[in-house]
Amino acid sequence: MLLHRTHVTIILGIAQTLAWASSYYLLAVLATPISQSIDISYSLVFAAFSTALLVSAAIGPIAGRLIDRFGGRPVLMASNLVFAAGLLLLSQATQTIHVFVAWAIMGVAMGSGLYEAAFSAVVHLYGQKARGVITGITLFAGFASTVGWPLSGYLEGVYGWQTVCLVWAALHVLVGLPLNAWLSQASPEKVASTRSADTSSEVEATSSLANKNRRRNAYLMAYVFAVSWFISTAMAAHLPQVLQASGALLVVAIAAAALVGPAQVAGRLLEYGFLKHSHPLLSARLAILAHPVAALCLGVFGASAVYVFTIFHGLGNGILTIAIGTLPLKVFGEHGYGQRQGWLMAPARVVQAGSPFLFGLALASWGSQALWLSALLALSAFIALWAMRVDTQPSE
């Protein structure tokens, strides 16, 4: 049976939920038991995770180039096996070096099996028609923490953290691998007009002015993605503390922070419903402004605005996740998308690795005023988006 876009969206959405839940969201539950079990400091556990992010930054362009050449199926299937190997090794860790090696292996899987790889796989299939599928994938994976944290927490409490790693490894082999293998039945839906547009773009790119403009847009885009991931990761690591520093009680801060996930999903629904026919650059500009607006509300109104802050931040973050996939496609086209996406996201992965530590220093020194740092960074990213020279005619 041939798979159409809806089927591919569901398959990759479930596979991405598994990939994110078993990697990016894993240590929120397991960092403490791992550190206590093998006598490693809590900060060193997250240093190992930072190592994974750095490795993923190096792997991303390589994985993207392979997807451009062979399609997403073999790369995503390989990532499931590497995820399983890393989780299996982590479950057997008894020393600090074991944790770092396990997360380095996980970094290889993260660089070849998270959003950038899935988006590249979809673009390889559908070209400029991939935007709806990219949005659908993020809608599914937006619940990765909602699924992953309770499951990991339950298993850890009953069986221990080693079993948690083994269960996630088994799910990669028994669920993730077959799902990604199913992509062999996907039905490409590229159209002739997309091909001719690519040809005209390649002709235009022969001029030095066009090449200079493309490089300028690429640098600006990479900066925007790095800023957005810095802010997103900083808030994921420190949001309850930020809200408490603004005067909110702990219970209120936790309740407000829990709204980020649903707000991200709402932002993605908003993008799909109201912005899907607009240029992704417009979506990105609106989304990047959400965090400074949220910070301004919290700065002016204090603890009474914590819910407003988390909702605005979540809305913007949800839309930006889609823009990271759709903006390069619209600006640069589908040719070489995977490798280009890997290069564009490499600075974001590097910045992300240091984000919790750097923003933690700012929070310790300035309290809630640390939000001025993230807000100003977001405004600088908005200026970068505004400086991009792009034809923003809406897609048909």
N, C-alpha and C positions, 0 to 999 in steps of 0.2 A: 504494500500500500504506500503510495506517495504521500509525503507529508507536506502540507501547505503551511503558510505563515503562522496560522493560529496554533497548529501542532508544534511547530518549531519554537514558538514563544513559550508554550507550556513546558516543553522538554528542557529547554535551556533555562527557563525560569526556575524549575525545580532543581536542576543541576547546580545553578548558581547559588540558590539558597543553601544547599548542602556545602558548597565550597566556602562560602563566607562564614557560615555557622561554625565550621570545623577549623577555621584558621583565624580570621580577623577577630571574631567574637569569642574565641576559645579561652583566652587568658583572663578575661573578666571574671570567669568562674574558677579557673584552675591555677592561677598564679600563686595564690596563697597556699593551697595544699601541696603544690609542687615545691615551693620554697621550703615549707616545713618538712616535707618528706625526705628531701635529699640534702638538706642543710645548705641551701643557696639563698642569697638575699633576694628579697622581693624585687628590688630594682634590677638585679642581674637577670631575672627571668624576663623582664621587659626589654632589657638590653639584647637578649637573644632574639626577641620578636623584632626589634629594630634591625638586627642583622638580617632577618628574613626579608624585611622591606628593602634593604639595600641590595640584596641578592635579586629580588624581584625586579628592581629598577634595571639591573644589568641584563636580566633574562628577557625582559619585555620586547625590545626590538628584535631579538633573535626569534622569539616565538611568533611575533607579528609577521616577520618575513616568511616563516614556514607556513603560516596560515594563508598569506598571499599566494604562495606557490601551490600548496597542497589542499587548502581548505581547512576548516576548523576542526573537523572530526578527529583526525589523528592526533592533533596537538592537545585537544581537550581530553581525549581518552588517555593520553600519556600523563596528563596532569593528574588525573584520578589515581593512577598507579603511583605517581610520585607523592601525592598527598598521603596515600595509604602507607607508603614506606616511611615517610617522615613521622607520621602519627604512631606507627608501630615502634620506631626507634625511640620516640619520646616516651612511650609507655614503659620502656625498659631502662630509662635513664636513672643512673645512680650517682652521677657526678655532674659538675657544672659543664664540663666539656661536652657531655652527652646532650645536654639541653641545647647548647649552641649549635652542635652539628645537626641535631634533629630539626631545629628551626631554619638552619641554612638550607636543608633539603626542602623544607616547607616553602622557603622563599622561591625555589625553582618552580614549585607547583603554583605558587601565587602569581608569579610572573607570566605563567602560561595557562592559567586556569580561572582567573577572576574576570571582572567585567571587560577589561580591554580585549582579552582573547575572545570572549563570547561576542562582543560587538564586532570584532574583526571577522569572526565566523559568519555572522549575519550579513555583513557587508559583502563578503565573498559570494554569498548566495543571492542577495537581492539588490546590491548596489544602492542607488539613491532611494529605493523603496524600503530601505531597512529601518527608517525612523520609528514606525509604529511597533515593530518587533523589539527594537532596543528599549522603547518605553515599557512594553509589556514585560520584558525580562526584569527590569528594575522594579516593577510593581510586585512581582513574585519575590525577588530577593530582598525587597524592603522589609520582609518579615523574617529575615535570617536570624536577627537577634531575638525576635519574639518566639521563634521555634528553638533556636540553639541554646539560649541561656537557661530556660526551664529544663530542657532535656539534659543538658550537661550538669546542671545543678542537682537534679534528681539522681542521676546515675552516680555522681560523685558522692552524694550523701549516703547512698545505699551500698555502692560497690567500691568506691575509691576512684581517684583521678586516673589511675592506669587503665581501668576498665572504660572510662570515658573515651580515652584516646583509641582504645581497641575498637570500640563500637563505631566511632566516626570513621576509622580506617576501613572497617567492614562495610559501612554504608557507601564509601567511595567505590569499593569493588563491586558490591551487590546492587547498588542503585545508580550511582553517578556514572560508572563505566558503561552499563547498558544504555542509559539515557543518551549519553554522548555518541555511543556507537550507532544509535538509531538515526543520527543525522545523515547516514548514508542514503536514507530514503527521502531526504528533503528535495523538494521540487524548486529549482531556481526560477526566479520570475523577473530577471533582468529584461529590459525592453530595448529596442533598437535606438530610441532617442537618447537613452543613457550612454550608449556606446558612442554615438556621434558627438554627444556633448564632451565625452572624454577626449575624443580625437581633436576637437576644436580647442580644448584646454591645453593639450600637449603642443599644438601649433603655437598658441598664444605664449606658452611658457618658453619658446625659443628666444624671445626677446629678453635682453638683460634687464629691462625695466620690470617685466612680469616676474622674472626670477627674483629680483630684489624685493618686490612686493610680497611674494610668497614667503621668502625668508623672514621678512619683517612680521608678517602675520603669524608665522610659526613661532617665532620668539615670543611675541605678545601672548599667543595662546598658551604656550608652555608656562609662562609666568602666571597667567590667570589660573590654570589648573593647579599649579604649585600652591598658590595662595589659598584656593578653595579647599585643597586637601589639608593644608596646615590648619586652617580654621576648623574644618570638620573634625579632624583628629584631636585637636586641642579641646574642643567642646565635648567630644565623646569621652575624653579622659577626665575632664575637670568640671563638667557642667554643674553637678550638685554643689561643689565647693564655690563656684562662681556665684550661684544663686544664693547660697548661704552668706557669702561676703557682701551681697547686696542687702542683707537684712532678713532674708527668709528663714523660717524655721526648717530644721532638717527634714521633717515629714513633708512639708510643703515643697521644699526643693526637690525631693525625690519624686513626688507626685508630678511636679511640673516637668522634670527631666524625662519622665516616662512618656510625655506627649510628643517628643521629638520623632519617634518612629512613626506613629500615625500621621503626624504633620508631613513627614517626608513622602509617605504614600499619597496623602492628599495633594501635595505639590505635583507629584507625577501624574495623578488623575487630572489636575488642572492643566498641566502641559498637554496631555493627550486630548482633553476636551476643548480647550479654548486657544491653545497656542500651536496646535499641530500643523496648521497651515501657514504659520508665520515663520520667518527665518530664525534658525536656532540662535543667531546672534542676539535677537531681541529677547528670547527666553533667558539667555545667559546674563544679559545686562540687568533684567528685572530681578533675576535670582540672586546675583551677587550683591544687590542693594538691600536684600532682605536682612542680612546680618547687621549692617550699620543702623538700619531703622530699628531693629530689635534692641541693639545696644543703647541707642538714644532713648528709647522708651524706658529701659531699665535704669539708665542714668538719671532720667528726669523724675520718674515716678517711684523708683526704688522697689521694695519687695512686693508692692501691689501689682507690679507689671511682670512678675516672673512667668506667668502663663503666656502672656503676650510675647515675651522674649522667646520662649521655647517654640511656640507655634510659628512665628516668623522665621526663626532660624531653621526649623525643620522644613518649612515650605521651600525656602531658598535652596537648602541643601539637596532636597529631593529633585528639584528641577535641574540643578547643576550637574547631578549625576547623569542625567539624560544628555545634557549639553556636551558633556565630555565625550560622548559617543557620536552625537549628531553634528556638532559644529565642525570638527575636522572633515567629516564626510561632505558637508555642504560647501565648505570653503575650498578644499583641496581635491575633492572628487574621490572616487573609489579606487583608482589605480594606486597600488602601493599603500593602501590604507593601514594594513596591519603593522607593517614596519614603522610607518610614520607615527601611528598611535603609540607604539612602544617608545619611540624617542620623545614624543610630546609628554608622555606621562613619567618618564624617567626622573626629571627634576622633582615632580610631585611626590614620587616614592621616597626620594632622598630626604626631602623636607619633612615628609610625614614621619620618617624615622626619628627625627629630633624634635618633632612638635610637642609631644607631651612634656618632655623635659624642659624645653625652652619656655613654653607657656606656663609651666609649673613655677619656674623661677620668677616670671613676671607676676603671677598670682600671689606668690609668697611675699614679694616686695611691695606690690601696689594694691593688693586686694581686688575689689571689683573694678578698680580703675584699669586693670589689665585689659579690660574689654576695649579700651581705646586703641590698644595695639592691634587687636584683631579687626576692629572697625576701620582703622586707617589702612590696614592692609587690603581689606575688602574694597575700600574706595579707590585705592591705587589699581586694583584689578579692574574696577569699573572703567577707570580712565584708560587702561590698556585695551579693554574691549572697544571703547569709543574710538581709540586711535587706529583700530584695524581698518584697512581699506578693503571693503567687501561689498559686492553687489547684494543688497538686502531685499531684492524682489521676492515676494512670497512664493513658495513652491505651489505648483498646480495640484 
